[in-house]
């Protein structure tokens, strides 16, 4: 998951530092992530992980770091996995 998020950051955010060199909790906004980049990154993450973030997760905190993005994706995947188990 981290490798995918790092790739998406490199593609969508164009930070001066490659995402592979960042600590998981490094603040992406402090490293140059703009609001526009954050929206592009959010859409890319949703597509890559086949999730849709609810309105309450559409905030600066959700895209603030690699760790925050991973936690947001995991939060969205857990309910989906439970729904799939119930449907089976």
C-alpha positions as CSV (number, residue, x, y, z in Angstrom):
1,X,0.0,0.0,0.0
2,X,2.8,2.5,0.9
3,X,4.5,1.9,-2.4
4,X,1.3,2.7,-4.3
5,X,0.7,5.8,-2.3
6,X,4.3,6.9,-2.8
7,X,3.9,6.4,-6.6
8,X,0.7,8.4,-6.6
9,X,2.4,11.2,-4.6
10,X,5.2,11.4,-7.2
11,X,2.7,11.4,-10.1
12,X,0.2,13.9,-8.7
13,X,2.0,16.1,-6.2
14,X,5.4,16.7,-7.8
15,X,7.2,17.4,-4.6
16,X,10.9,18.3,-4.6
17,X,11.7,15.1,-2.7
18,X,10.8,11.7,-4.1
19,X,8.1,10.1,-1.9
20,X,10.3,7.0,-1.4
21,X,12.6,9.2,0.6
22,X,9.9,10.5,3.0
23,X,9.1,9.3,6.4
24,X,5.5,8.0,6.7
25,X,4.5,10.9,8.9
26,X,6.3,13.7,7.0
27,X,3.9,16.5,6.4
28,X,3.3,16.7,2.7
29,X,2.0,20.3,2.9
30,X,5.2,21.4,4.5
31,X,7.0,19.8,1.6
32,X,5.1,21.7,-1.0
33,X,1.8,19.9,-1.5
34,X,-0.7,22.5,-2.7
35,X,-4.5,22.3,-2.3
36,X,-4.8,21.5,-6.1
37,X,-2.2,18.7,-5.7
38,X,-4.1,17.4,-2.7
39,X,-7.3,17.1,-4.7
40,X,-5.5,15.4,-7.6
41,X,-3.9,13.0,-5.1
42,X,-7.2,12.3,-3.4
43,X,-8.8,11.4,-6.7
44,X,-5.8,9.2,-7.7
45,X,-6.0,7.4,-4.4
46,X,-9.7,6.7,-4.7
47,X,-9.1,5.3,-8.2
48,X,-6.1,3.2,-7.2
49,X,-7.7,1.6,-4.2
50,X,-11.3,1.6,-5.5
51,X,-12.7,3.6,-2.6
52,X,-14.7,6.7,-2.3
53,X,-14.0,9.0,0.7
54,X,-17.0,10.3,2.5
55,X,-17.4,14.1,2.8
56,X,-16.1,14.1,6.4
57,X,-12.8,12.7,5.2
58,X,-12.3,15.3,2.5
59,X,-10.0,17.5,4.5
60,X,-6.4,18.5,4.8
61,X,-5.7,15.9,7.5
62,X,-6.6,13.0,5.2
63,X,-3.8,13.9,2.7
64,X,-1.3,15.3,5.2
65,X,1.1,12.4,5.1
66,X,1.7,8.9,3.6
67,X,0.6,7.5,6.9
68,X,-2.6,9.6,7.0
69,X,-3.5,8.5,3.4
70,X,-2.9,4.8,4.3
71,X,-5.1,5.1,7.4
72,X,-7.9,6.8,5.3
73,X,-7.8,4.1,2.7
74,X,-7.8,1.3,5.4
75,X,-10.8,3.0,7.1
76,X,-12.7,2.8,3.8
77,X,-11.7,-0.7,3.0
78,X,-12.7,-2.3,6.3
79,X,-16.5,-1.6,5.9
80,X,-16.3,-2.7,2.3
81,X,-14.7,-6.0,3.3
82,X,-17.4,-6.6,6.0
83,X,-20.1,-5.9,3.4
84,X,-18.6,-8.5,1.0
85,X,-18.4,-11.1,3.8
86,X,-22.1,-10.5,4.6
87,X,-23.1,-10.8,1.0
88,X,-21.3,-14.1,0.5
